[in-house]
Amino acid sequence: MEALFESLIDGVLEHQFTSVPDFLPPALVAGLRENLQTRLQNGQMHPAGIGRAIGHQTDASVRGDLISWLDDQPENPFEQEFLATVLQFSDYLNRTCYTGLNAMEFHYAIYGPGSFYKRHKDQFRSDSGRRFSMVTYLNEDWLPIDGGALVLYPENEGEVVFFPEGGRMTFFKSDVVEHEVLPTLRPRMSLTGWLKSV
């Protein structure tokens, strides 16, 4: 895993972002996708908001996904495996880059057909805790004609486009890289979250 972690770090150092296919093995992607679908069927996915605390609101003209937060210590074995991988990466970042990361938060997200998320940054003005954003896709057999691309706008570079193929993970600096999700033509599923220092 250390070679993969180094490639993620090198991408962020050179370009403020990186995206790698097959970050998660297919069996783990399938298990997490089934978890998301079960939560959706059970009414556990809720409209995502924008802003935080007193300024928090939902606005489908800005953001149209449904989300469900992961527990810090989940009972589900697929979620345990996912968070263990992320924790291993976070610890590696702390050892090699002295990032001071000490927390994380992740949620399932699904965008229904026609939904999107307009251009934004992940770090709140009133809370600088989010250091790095991680988006891991859970989709099956995704094609460019399905839409739903993630578009990054790194500083001093042109826009960069990634399609949400299952297993792909995109990693970038939360306070620097603006990004958006283009309208999707089919349900688009991910595990999205942040490595934090609080």
Beta strands, then each sheet from edge to edge (+ up, - down):
strand 1: 17-20
strand 2: 46-47
strand 3: 65-69
strand 4: 103-111
strand 5: 117-120
strand 6: 130-137
strand 7: 150-153
strand 8: 160-162
strand 9: 169-173
strand 10: 178-181
strand 11: 188-196
sheet 1: 1+ 9- 6+ 11- 4+ 3- 2+
sheet 2: 5+ 10- 7+ 8-
end
